[in-house]
Amino acid sequence: MPFARIPRRLALVASAAALLAGCAGMSPSDNQRLQREVAGKAAPGAALADATQALTQAGFTCDKPGTTPSLQCSRYDGSALLYTCVRRVTLGTDADRREVKAVEVAPIICAGL
């Protein structure tokens, strides 16, 4: 009977390892890499249209410019391991909404089943 329990234990260990691997993207180095990626595409002083185009080409979806002094961009990355990570960027703009005045990169958030 002890051998009958081995496949269940192995399945449990393999499932736990797969779920833990699904949390990739939340480490400080991942957040630093995202900071560098965004800094190369949207920096203070850049034209808002150029910054949003560069972020969109990098897989981000940006809100349409409205009347608020900021613009939200986000990118969702999923996996077959049933987890997803969200990367969010807020672009602060000038009063005319033509120039990026500030860039805020939120920490990466990941969740899974």
N, C-alpha and C positions, 0 to 999 in steps of 0.2 A: 503493500500500500504506500510506502513512502515515495516510490517512483511515480505514482499517479498524481502526486501533488507538484511534481517538478514542472510540468508544462504550465500549470496555473501560475506558479511563482515566476517562471520565466516570462510569461505573458504580462504579469503585473510589473515586473522590473522593466521590460521593454516598453510598456505603455508609459510608465513614469519617466523613463529616459526621453521618450518622444515628446511628452508634454513639456518637460524641462527644456528640451532643445527648442521648443516652440517659443520660448521667451527671448530668443535672440533679438537684439536690437535695442535693448534697454541698458546696456552697459555704458559707463562714462566714455569709453572710446567710441562707441557708436554715436553718442550725442555730440562728441567733439567732431567726428567725421561729418555729421549733419551740419554743424555750425560752419565748418570749412566749405562744404558744398554750397550752402546758401550764401555765404559771404562772396563766393565767386560769381554768383548770379544776381544778387540784389544787395547793393551796398548803399549807405546814405549818400545822397547826391546823384544817384542814378535816376534816369527818367523812369517814371512809374510804368509806362507801357513796355519799356525794355525789360524791366525787372520781372513783371508778370509774364511776359513772353518767355523769358529764360526759365522761370520756375515751371511754367506749363510744359515746356520742352523736356524738363527733368521729371515729369510725371505728376506735378502738383496740379490741383484744381483750385483756381482762385475765384473768389466772389467777384461779381461785376462791381465796378466802382459805383458808389452811391453817394450819400451825403455825409457819411461819417468820416472822421479824419484817419481811418485805418482800413486796411484791406486784409482779409483772411485768406490764406492759402493752406491746403492740406494735401497729404499724399497717404494713401492706404496701401499697405503691403500685406498680402495674405499668404497662406501656406496650405498645403494639403494636410498638414497636421492640425487643422482647425484652429488657427490663431490668426490674429491680424495685428498689425502695428500702425499707429497713426503718427505722422510727422506733421507738425503745425508751425506755420510761420505767419507773423503779423507784420505787415508793412505799414508804418506810420507815414503819412503824407503831408505835404504842405497844404495850405488853404485852398489852392486851386486844383489839388489832386493831380499834379503833373510830375512831382518829384518825390522820391523816397527820402524821408527825413530820419527814420529810425527803422531798425529791423530787429524783431524779437523772435527768437527760435525757442519754442517750448520744448521741454524734455519729451523724448519719444515715449509713447504709451503703447503697451502691448497687452492683449488679453486673449485668452483661449478657453476652450472647453475642457 
